[in-house]
Amino acid sequence: MATATNVEATAVNTIEWLSAPATTIVVPVYQRQYRWDIGGCERLLADIRAVAHEDDTHRHFIGSILSAQDASETDLILIDGQQRITTLMLLVAALHHAVRDADPTMAAELERVLVRADDTSRTKLRPHHAWAEYYESVILDRRGDEERESRFDDNYAFFRSQVHADEAPRIWRGLQKIEHVSITLSANANAQQIFESLNSTGEPLRDHELIHNYILMGLSHAEQLDVEERFWLPIERHTGEAIGAFWRHYLVMTTGREVAANGEHGVYSAFRHSFPRVNVERLQADAETWRHYAEIYGILLDPTLEKDAELRRQLEHINTFGKAAYPLAMTAYSEHARGLISRNELLETLEWTQALYLRRALVNLPTERLIARLCRARTAGRDALMRAFARITPSDERVSAVLKYIELPHAAYVLGRLEGVDDTSAFDVEHIVPVAPGEAWSGDGSRTWSEYSEDEQNSHRTLAPTLGNLTLLEQSLAERVFGASYPDKLTDAYARSAVAATKQLFETPAWGTAAISQRTARLSAELLRIWARPTLPEIDDDGLTPVLDAVRRRGWPAGWDREFDYVEYRGEHWETKDVRALFNRVFRRAWTDDRPAAIAYCTKHGGPIYNEMAWKGQWDALDDENFLYMGWDSNYMMSAAQGMLEESGIAAEVFVKYSYIGNVM
């Protein structure tokens, strides 16, 4: 046996451990639901059959089981191992039910694993109360023949179908050869830290499950139940399957920094950084806030929950572009709900957001890493937010130019707003000139498509997916005139449409490139009015990235030495070519302009400015007594430069312009 101050680890026989009269295992509130599938059960059963064939020296190791003593000192709180122990219990139950009539002796041995010695109506393993009834009804064989409702039922049914009375001795022999390492924690052990290190085995927990564990693990069982019922379960109800996205968007909103959705638990790491200490007092206040934003998130996911018709319509429009804008929408909606901003300001923010996404889609600009900077700007008020939107929203001139020839993105949404159709679900996007006209198609009723010159055909095909050639048409009418010539469409469909803009086509007797261009010009003016850019004298930002959103790009081609074209520092133009140069100049400038802030940062973070060159490496002298260490890797340098600028309050005034290669890497 190996012992440590707060941890005791012992290799044990799993069946003996479960059979001990004193063993009662409680699954705490924060544990995720049981999720082993039949494939996992099949592998476990195969392993047990295999070890059953071996001699008595062979064992099957199932890993470690982490538990802690309950305050009552009568129960073990199962911190890690729920999935394996539950599956073993289901297999033992299936075996017990298969032999209880044929082999009472084996049935009694199996029963000692399943139920408590002092009360055979209670199971040894006590799951989360939300699904305890399902589990216990399976283990105690109370389910009857009704439809299966849980993973417990499914896996038990699999084991029951595979384990027969004639094979029972073999399965039981294999079960008795299972071993695990039992890790028991004292009251002083850091259960969350140990749990995370062990979670590399088995099915990894997702970020929201780690957050759930983190906020509940240090509480008593009664406190866990209270927080679970009042806060966590409502958060789950409001966000559903999108709970992981909710936490990421919530952290983007509150921190004003992008949070990685992939990688090694980026969302959970950001959560722990934002909430480094979780105790009952703080948790009560924080959880109220989380529940509030989760309710808003639920409305964003399903705008039909919003009672205000205009707000509902705008939230539906936001969803056209996915969930990326949710952090900004959440904070604006919350401020309106709490009476901090007017309804008009909320609607204005939603309109600006749509204009940003649509215009950038039209001019083929990326939309990643935009919302965090807008959330930061919002904390400084409406004017700061308006300037931030104006800076990254393409101008009228750029949008007008591309509308003449590009395929219209989000066509149903755009046409719906242009043509006054709130619900476009019953309409098709009608191409007046078909994308692929048939040989008999005609735009004027006199010349057929086969009589058009090659240049004319190419011009028509090019303009077919553009704004001027598109309109909304009722699906029943669209089916009637599919592939028909323009004059036939006019009489058989367009004239009968309830959409005013479609009916208006009847005023144009012939259709061709000139008509498309004229209609494009008219609709473009309306599009620019509806999806308006904030009216500020600022110009497009030349692709500048706020320094807090800058990331170290991966890899460089041989011989390429420019990561940045330049850096814009509080109105100054710096010819700074890479992260190393940026790091050096930021700290040199801080040392010159605001030495107390630079000293405070370095004291808090342990560098990178020191009063001596304490070790060998690359140093840059700031003066005779202070030195900047230049030997860090580029990721540290980027983080340090961002931290220095953020903590000194000037990060919002610093931008980087990536070089061409920096943008594509």
C-alpha positions in Angstrom: 0.0 0.0 0.0 1.3 3.5 -0.9 0.2 6.4 1.3 0.5 10.1 1.0 -0.6 12.9 3.3 -4.0 13.3 1.7 -4.3 10.3 -0.5 -4.4 6.6 0.1 -4.1 4.2 -2.8 -4.6 0.4 -2.5 -4.8 -2.3 -5.2 -8.0 -4.3 -4.4 -10.2 -7.0 -5.8 -13.2 -5.1 -7.2 -15.9 -7.7 -6.4 -14.6 -8.1 -2.8 -14.5 -4.3 -2.5 -18.1 -4.0 -3.7 -19.3 -7.0 -1.6 -18.0 -5.6 1.7 -20.9 -4.9 4.1 -19.6 -1.5 4.9 -19.4 -0.4 1.2 -22.1 2.0 0.2 -21.2 4.2 -2.8 -22.9 7.5 -3.5 -22.7 9.2 -6.9 -22.5 12.9 -6.2 -24.7 15.6 -7.8 -22.0 16.9 -10.1 -21.4 13.7 -11.9 -22.4 13.4 -15.5 -25.2 11.0 -16.6 -24.4 7.4 -17.2 -23.5 7.1 -20.9 -21.7 3.8 -21.6 -23.1 2.3 -24.8 -23.6 -1.3 -25.8 -20.2 -1.3 -27.6 -18.5 -0.6 -24.2 -20.5 -3.3 -22.5 -19.5 -5.7 -25.3 -15.8 -5.0 -24.8 -16.1 -5.4 -21.0 -17.9 -8.7 -21.3 -15.3 -10.0 -23.8 -12.5 -9.0 -21.3 -14.3 -10.9 -18.5 -14.8 -14.0 -20.6 -11.1 -13.9 -21.7 -9.7 -13.6 -18.1 -12.1 -16.4 -16.9 -10.2 -18.8 -19.2 -6.8 -18.0 -17.7 -5.3 -19.6 -14.6 -5.7 -18.1 -11.1 -2.6 -15.9 -11.5 -4.2 -13.7 -14.2 -6.2 -10.6 -13.4 -8.1 -8.0 -15.4 -7.3 -4.4 -14.3 -10.0 -1.7 -14.8 -8.0 1.3 -13.7 -8.4 3.5 -10.6 -11.6 4.3 -8.7 -11.4 7.7 -6.9 -13.6 8.2 -3.8 -13.8 10.4 -0.7 -15.3 9.7 2.7 -18.7 11.4 3.2 -19.1 13.7 6.2 -21.3 11.0 7.8 -18.3 8.6 7.5 -20.7 5.8 6.4 -20.7 6.3 2.6 -18.1 6.6 -0.1 -18.5 9.6 -2.5 -17.6 8.3 -5.9 -15.5 11.0 -7.6 -14.2 9.1 -10.6 -15.3 5.6 -11.8 -19.1 6.0 -12.0 -19.3 4.7 -15.5 -17.3 1.5 -14.9 -18.9 0.7 -11.5 -22.4 1.2 -12.8 -21.7 -1.0 -15.8 -20.3 -3.7 -13.6 -23.4 -3.5 -11.4 -25.7 -3.9 -14.4 -23.7 -7.0 -15.5 -23.9 -8.5 -12.0 -27.6 -7.8 -11.9 -28.1 -9.5 -15.3 -26.1 -12.5 -14.0 -28.0 -12.6 -10.7 -31.4 -12.6 -12.4 -30.2 -15.4 -14.7 -29.2 -17.8 -11.9 -31.4 -16.9 -8.9 -33.8 -19.8 -9.5 -31.2 -22.3 -10.7 -28.2 -21.6 -8.3 -29.3 -20.0 -5.0 -25.7 -20.1 -3.7 -24.3 -18.0 -6.5 -27.3 -15.8 -6.4 -26.6 -15.0 -2.8 -23.0 -14.1 -3.6 -24.1 -11.8 -6.4 -26.7 -10.2 -4.2 -24.1 -9.1 -1.7 -22.5 -7.0 -4.5 -25.8 -5.4 -5.5 -27.7 -4.6 -2.3 -27.0 -3.4 1.2 -26.7 -6.0 3.9 -28.9 -4.1 6.3 -31.6 -3.4 3.8 -32.0 -5.5 0.7 -34.4 -3.0 -0.8 -31.6 -0.5 -1.2 -28.8 -0.8 -3.8 -25.1 -0.6 -2.8 -24.6 2.0 -5.5 -26.8 5.1 -5.1 -26.9 7.1 -8.4 -27.7 10.8 -8.9 -31.2 11.3 -7.5 -32.4 12.4 -11.0 -32.0 8.9 -12.4 -31.8 6.8 -9.2 -35.3 5.4 -9.7 -34.4 4.0 -13.2 -31.2 2.4 -12.0 -32.7 0.8 -8.9 -35.7 -0.5 -10.8 -33.3 -2.3 -13.2 -31.0 -3.7 -10.5 -33.9 -4.8 -8.3 -35.8 -6.2 -11.3 -38.9 -4.0 -11.0 -39.1 -2.7 -14.6 -41.7 -5.1 -16.0 -42.2 -5.3 -19.7 -42.7 -1.6 -20.4 -40.7 0.3 -23.0 -37.1 0.9 -22.0 -36.5 4.5 -21.0 -32.8 4.8 -20.1 -29.2 3.7 -20.8 -29.5 1.5 -17.7 -32.3 -0.5 -19.4 -30.4 -0.8 -22.7 -27.2 -2.1 -21.3 -28.9 -4.4 -18.8 -30.9 -5.8 -21.7 -27.7 -6.4 -23.6 -26.1 -8.3 -20.7 -29.3 -10.2 -20.1 -29.3 -11.4 -23.7 -25.7 -12.4 -23.6 -25.5 -14.1 -20.1 -27.2 -17.4 -19.8 -27.5 -19.7 -16.8 -25.2 -22.3 -18.3 -22.4 -19.8 -18.8 -22.9 -18.1 -15.4 -20.1 -19.9 -13.5 -17.6 -18.7 -16.2 -18.8 -15.1 -16.1 -18.7 -15.1 -12.3 -15.2 -16.5 -12.3 -14.1 -13.7 -14.6 -15.8 -11.0 -12.5 -13.9 -12.2 -9.4 -10.6 -11.6 -11.3 -11.3 -7.9 -11.8 -9.0 -5.5 -9.9 -8.7 -1.8 -9.5 -6.7 0.8 -7.6 -8.9 2.3 -4.9 -7.9 5.9 -4.2 -9.4 7.4 -1.1 -9.0 11.1 -0.4 -8.8 12.7 3.0 -10.7 15.9 3.8 -7.6 18.0 2.9 -7.0 16.6 -0.6 -7.7 18.6 -3.7 -10.4 16.4 -5.2 -10.8 18.4 -8.4 -7.1 18.4 -9.2 -6.8 14.7 -8.7 -10.0 14.1 -10.7 -8.7 16.0 -13.7 -5.5 14.1 -13.7 -7.4 10.8 -13.7 -9.9 11.9 -16.3 -7.4 11.1 -19.1 -8.6 7.5 -18.9 -12.1 6.5 -20.0 -14.4 8.9 -22.0 -13.1 12.5 -21.5 -15.5 14.9 -19.9 -16.6 17.8 -21.9 -16.0 21.4 -20.8 -19.4 22.0 -19.3 -19.2 18.8 -17.4 -15.8 19.8 -15.9 -17.4 23.2 -15.0 -20.3 21.4 -13.3 -17.8 19.3 -11.3 -15.7 22.3 -10.4 -18.4 24.4 -8.9 -20.0 21.6 -6.9 -17.1 19.3 -5.8 -16.1 21.4 -2.8 -19.6 21.7 -1.4 -21.4 19.5 1.0 -24.0 17.0 -0.3 -26.8 19.3 0.9 -25.2 22.4 -0.7 -24.7 20.4 -3.9 -28.4 19.5 -4.1 -29.4 23.1 -3.5 -27.2 24.5 -6.2 -28.1 21.8 -8.6 -31.9 22.3 -8.2 -31.9 26.1 -8.1 -29.2 26.9 -10.6 -27.6 24.1 -12.7 -30.8 22.3 -13.7 -32.4 25.6 -14.9 -29.2 26.4 -16.9 -29.5 22.9 -18.5 -33.2 23.4 -19.3 -32.6 26.8 -20.9 -29.6 25.8 -23.0 -30.2 22.1 -23.8 -27.6 20.5 -26.1 -26.0 24.0 -26.5 -24.9 24.2 -22.9 -21.2 23.9 -24.0 -21.6 26.8 -26.4 -23.4 28.8 -23.8 -20.4 28.7 -21.4 -18.0 29.7 -24.2 -20.2 32.6 -25.3 -20.8 33.6 -21.7 -17.0 33.8 -21.1 -16.4 35.7 -24.4 -19.1 38.2 -23.2 -17.6 38.6 -19.7 -13.9 38.6 -20.5 -13.9 40.4 -23.9 -11.5 37.8 -25.1 -11.9 34.9 -27.6 -12.2 31.5 -26.0 -11.1 28.4 -27.9 -14.0 26.0 -28.6 -11.5 23.2 -29.3 -8.2 22.1 -27.9 -7.5 20.9 -24.4 -10.6 22.1 -22.4 -10.1 25.8 -23.5 -13.6 26.8 -22.2 -13.0 25.1 -18.8 -9.6 26.7 -18.4 -11.1 30.1 -19.2 -13.8 29.5 -16.6 -11.4 28.6 -13.9 -9.3 31.7 -14.7 -12.5 33.8 -14.4 -13.7 32.1 -11.2 -10.5 31.0 -9.4 -12.2 30.4 -6.1 -15.6 28.9 -5.7 -17.2 28.9 -2.3 -20.9 28.9 -1.2 -21.1 32.7 -0.7 -19.7 33.7 -4.1 -21.4 30.8 -5.8 -24.8 32.0 -4.8 -24.3 35.4 -6.5 -22.5 34.0 -9.5 -25.0 31.3 -10.1 -27.8 33.8 -10.1 -26.0 35.6 -12.9 -25.3 32.3 -14.9 -29.0 31.4 -14.7 -30.0 34.8 -15.8 -27.8 34.6 -18.9 -28.8 31.0 -19.6 -32.4 32.1 -19.8 -31.5 34.8 -22.3 -29.5 32.2 -24.2 -32.5 30.0 -24.4 -34.5 32.9 -26.0 -31.7 33.4 -28.5 -31.9 29.7 -29.4 -35.6 29.9 -29.7 -36.8 33.4 -30.4 -40.5 32.3 -30.3 -40.1 32.6 -26.5 -39.7 36.4 -26.9 -43.1 38.1 -26.4 -42.1 41.4 -28.1 -42.9 40.8 -31.8 -40.2 43.1 -33.2 -37.5 41.8 -30.8 -38.5 38.3 -31.8 -38.1 39.1 -35.5 -34.7 40.6 -34.9 -33.5 37.7 -32.9 -34.6 35.3 -35.7 -32.6 37.5 -38.1 -29.5 37.2 -35.9 -29.8 33.4 -36.1 -29.3 33.6 -39.8 -25.6 34.0 -39.1 -25.3 31.2 -36.5 -24.5 31.6 -32.8 -21.3 33.7 -33.2 -23.0 36.9 -32.3 -24.6 35.5 -29.1 -22.1 37.1 -26.6 -23.0 40.6 -27.8 -26.7 39.8 -28.1 -26.7 38.4 -24.6 -25.2 41.4 -23.0 -27.4 43.9 -24.8 -30.5 41.8 -24.1 -29.6 41.6 -20.4 -29.0 45.3 -20.1 -32.4 46.0 -21.7 -34.1 43.4 -19.4 -32.6 45.1 -16.4 -33.6 48.6 -17.5 -30.1 49.8 -18.3 -30.7 50.5 -22.0 -33.8 51.3 -24.0 -35.6 48.9 -26.3 -34.4 51.0 -29.2 -30.8 50.7 -28.2 -31.1 46.9 -28.1 -32.8 46.8 -31.5 -30.0 49.1 -32.8 -27.3 46.8 -31.6 -29.1 43.8 -33.3 -29.4 45.8 -36.5 -25.7 46.8 -36.4 -24.7 43.1 -35.9 -26.7 42.0 -38.9 -25.2 44.7 -41.0 -21.7 43.7 -39.9 -22.2 40.1 -40.8 -24.1 40.6 -44.1 -21.7 43.2 -45.4 -18.6 41.2 -44.5 -20.1 38.2 -46.2 -20.9 40.2 -49.3 -17.3 41.5 -49.6 -15.8 38.1 -48.6 -14.2 39.2 -45.4 -13.8 36.8 -42.4 -16.1 37.2 -39.4 -14.0 35.3 -36.9 -12.7 37.1 -33.8 -15.0 40.1 -34.1 -17.5 39.7 -31.3 -15.0 39.8 -28.4 -13.8 43.2 -29.5 -17.4 44.4 -29.7 -18.1 43.1 -26.2 -15.1 45.0 -25.0 -16.3 48.2 -26.7 -19.8 47.9 -25.3 -18.4 48.2 -21.7 -17.4 51.7 -22.7 -20.9 52.7 -23.8 -23.0 53.1 -27.0 -20.6 55.5 -28.7 -17.6 53.3 -28.3 -19.7 50.3 -29.6 -20.8 52.4 -32.6 -17.2 53.3 -33.4 -16.2 49.7 -33.1 -18.9 48.6 -35.5 -18.1 51.3 -38.0 -14.5 50.4 -38.0 -15.1 46.8 -39.1 -18.3 47.1 -41.2 -17.5 47.5 -44.9 -18.5 50.8 -46.5 -21.4 51.5 -48.8 -19.0 51.9 -51.8 -17.5 48.4 -51.3 -20.8 46.7 -50.9 -22.4 48.5 -53.9 -19.6 47.4 -56.1 -19.8 43.7 -55.3 -23.6 43.5 -55.4 -23.4 43.8 -59.1 -21.7 40.5 -59.7 -21.5 38.2 -56.6 -23.8 35.4 -55.7 -26.1 36.7 -53.0 -25.4 35.1 -49.6 -28.3 34.3 -47.2 -30.6 35.0 -50.1 -33.9 34.1 -48.4 -33.1 36.3 -45.4 -32.0 39.2 -47.5 -35.0 39.0 -49.9 -37.4 38.5 -47.0 -36.3 41.8 -45.4 -36.1 43.6 -48.8 -39.6 42.4 -49.9 -41.4 42.5 -46.6 -41.8 38.8 -46.0 -41.3 38.0 -42.3 -41.6 34.2 -42.7 -39.9 32.9 -45.8 -40.5 29.2 -45.0 -43.3 28.9 -47.6 -41.4 30.7 -50.3 -38.6 29.7 -52.8 -35.8 31.9 -53.9 -36.8 32.4 -57.5 -34.1 32.9 -60.2 -35.8 34.9 -62.9 -33.2 33.9 -65.4 -32.7 30.2 -64.4 -29.2 29.2 -63.3 -29.1 26.7 -66.2 -31.7 27.8 -68.9 -33.1 25.2 -71.2 -32.7 25.5 -74.9 -36.2 26.8 -75.3 -36.0 29.4 -72.5 -36.7 33.0 -73.6 -36.4 36.3 -71.9 -38.7 38.2 -74.3 -40.9 35.6 -76.0 -39.2 35.9 -79.3 -35.6 34.6 -79.1 -34.9 31.3 -77.5 -31.8 30.5 -75.4 -30.2 28.6 -78.3 -30.3 31.8 -80.4 -28.4 33.8 -77.8 -24.7 34.4 -78.6 -22.1 32.7 -76.4 -21.3 36.1 -74.8 -24.9 36.8 -74.1 -25.3 33.3 -72.5 -22.2 33.8 -70.3 -23.5 37.2 -69.2 -26.9 35.8 -68.2 -25.3 32.9 -66.3 -23.0 35.2 -64.5 -25.8 37.5 -63.3 -28.3 34.6 -62.5 -27.4 34.3 -58.8 -27.0 38.1 -58.2 -29.4 40.3 -56.2 -31.2 41.8 -59.2 -32.2 38.4 -60.7 -33.7 37.0 -57.4 -37.1 37.3 -55.8 -39.3 35.4 -53.4 -42.1 33.3 -54.9 -44.7 31.0 -53.3 -43.6 27.4 -53.5 -46.8 26.3 -55.3 -46.3 29.0 -58.0 -42.5 28.2 -58.3 -43.3 24.5 -59.0 -45.8 25.5 -61.7 -43.3 27.6 -63.7 -40.0 25.8 -63.0 -37.8 26.3 -66.1 -40.4 28.3 -67.9 -39.6 31.3 -70.1 -39.9 34.7 -68.6 -43.2 35.7 -70.4 -44.9 32.5 -69.1 -43.6 33.2 -65.6 -45.1 36.7 -65.7 -48.6 35.5 -66.4 -48.7 32.1 -64.6 -46.8 33.0 -61.4 -45.4 36.5 -60.8 -48.8 38.3 -61.4 -50.5 35.9 -58.9 -47.9 36.3 -56.2 -48.7 38.0 -52.9 -45.2 39.5 -52.7 -45.4 43.0 -54.0 -41.8 43.1 -55.4 -42.5 39.9 -57.4 -45.8 41.1 -58.7 -44.0 44.3 -59.7 -42.0 42.4 -62.3 -45.1 42.4 -64.4 -44.2 46.0 -65.3 -41.1 44.7 -67.1 -42.2 42.8 -70.2 -38.8 41.5 -71.2 -35.9 40.2 -69.0 -32.2 40.3 -69.7 -28.9 41.7 -68.4 -30.1 45.3 -68.6 -33.2 44.6 -66.5 -31.1 42.7 -64.0 -28.6 45.6 -63.6 -31.4 48.1 -63.2 -33.1 46.0 -60.5 -29.8 45.4 -58.8 -29.2 49.2 -58.5 -32.6 49.8 -57.0 -32.4 46.9 -54.5 -28.8 47.8 -53.6 -29.9 51.2 -52.4 -32.6 49.6 -50.3 -30.2 47.0 -48.9 -27.7 49.7 -47.8 -30.5 51.5 -46.1 -31.8 48.4 -44.2 -28.4 47.0 -43.3 -26.9 50.4 -42.5 -23.4 51.0 -41.3 -23.1 53.4 -38.3 -22.7 56.8 -39.8 -19.3 57.9 -38.6 -16.5 59.5 -40.6 -14.1 56.6 -39.9 -12.9 54.5 -42.8 -12.4 50.8 -43.1 -9.7 49.7 -40.8 -7.3 48.2 -43.4 -7.7 44.8 -41.8 -6.3 45.8 -38.5 -6.6 43.4 -35.6 -7.0 44.7 -32.0 -3.9 43.6 -30.1 -6.0 41.6 -27.6 -7.3 39.5 -30.5 -3.9 38.9 -32.0 -2.6 35.4 -32.0 0.7 33.8 -32.8 0.3 32.3 -36.2 1.6 28.9 -36.9 4.8 28.3 -38.9 6.5 30.5 -41.5 7.8 29.7 -45.0 11.6 29.5 -45.3 13.1 33.0 -45.6 10.0 34.8 -44.6 10.7 37.3 -41.8 7.6 39.5 -41.6 4.7 38.5 -39.4 3.2 42.1 -39.2 3.1 44.7 -41.9 3.0 47.3 -39.1 1.6 48.0 -35.6 -0.7 51.0 -34.9 0.1 52.2 -31.3 -2.1 55.0 -30.0 -2.1 56.7 -33.4 1.6 56.0 -34.1 2.8 53.8 -37.0 5.4 51.3 -35.9 7.4 49.3 -38.4 7.3 46.2 -36.1 7.8 43.0 -38.0 7.1 40.2 -35.5 6.0 39.3 -32.0 9.5 39.5 -30.6 9.9 43.1 -31.8 6.4 44.0 -30.6 7.2 42.5 -27.1 10.4 44.5 -26.9 8.8 47.8 -28.0 5.7 47.5 -25.8 7.8 47.0 -22.7 10.4 49.6 -23.6 7.5 52.1 -24.2 5.8 51.1 -20.9 9.1 51.7 -19.1 9.4 55.1 -20.6 5.8 56.3 -20.5 4.3 54.6 -17.4 7.1 53.1 -15.3 4.8 52.4 -12.2 2.4 50.4 -14.4 5.4 48.4 -15.9 6.8 47.7 -12.4 3.4 46.7 -11.1 2.9 44.3 -14.0 6.4 42.7 -13.6 5.9 42.4 -9.9 2.6 40.7 -10.3 3.8 38.3 -13.1 7.4 37.7 -12.1 8.9 39.6 -15.1 9.9 40.1 -17.8 11.8 43.1 -16.5 14.4 42.4 -13.8 16.9 44.5 -11.9 19.8 42.2 -12.9 20.8 39.8 -15.6 20.4 36.8 -13.2 21.0 34.1 -15.7 22.6 33.6 -19.1 20.5 34.4 -22.1 19.2 37.2 -24.3 18.8 40.5 -22.5 18.1 44.0 -23.5 19.2 46.8 -21.2 16.5 49.4 -20.4 18.9 51.5 -18.3 21.9 50.8 -16.2 20.0 48.9 -13.5 17.0 47.3 -15.3 16.9 44.6 -18.0 14.3 43.1 -20.3 14.7 39.3 -20.8 14.3 38.4 -24.5 14.7 34.7 -24.3 11.0 33.8 -23.9 9.1 31.8 -26.6 6.9 33.8 -28.9 3.6 32.6 -27.3 4.8 34.0 -23.9 5.9 37.2 -25.6 2.5 37.7 -27.2 0.7 37.0 -23.9 3.0 39.3 -21.9 2.7 42.2 -24.4 -1.1 41.9 -24.4 -1.2 41.7 -20.6 1.0 44.8 -20.2 -1.2 46.8 -22.6 -4.4 45.5 -21.0 -3.4 46.2 -17.4 -2.1 49.6 -18.2 -5.5 50.5 -19.8 -4.3 51.2 -23.4 -5.0 47.9 -25.2 -8.0 49.4 -27.0 -5.7 51.8 -28.8 -3.2 49.3 -30.2 -3.7 47.3 -33.4 -1.6 44.9 -35.5 -1.7 44.6 -39.2 -0.8 41.1 -40.3 1.4 40.7 -43.3 -0.1 38.8 -46.3 1.5 35.6 -45.2 0.4 36.2 -41.6 -3.2 36.3 -42.7 -3.1 33.0 -44.6 -1.0 31.0 -42.1 
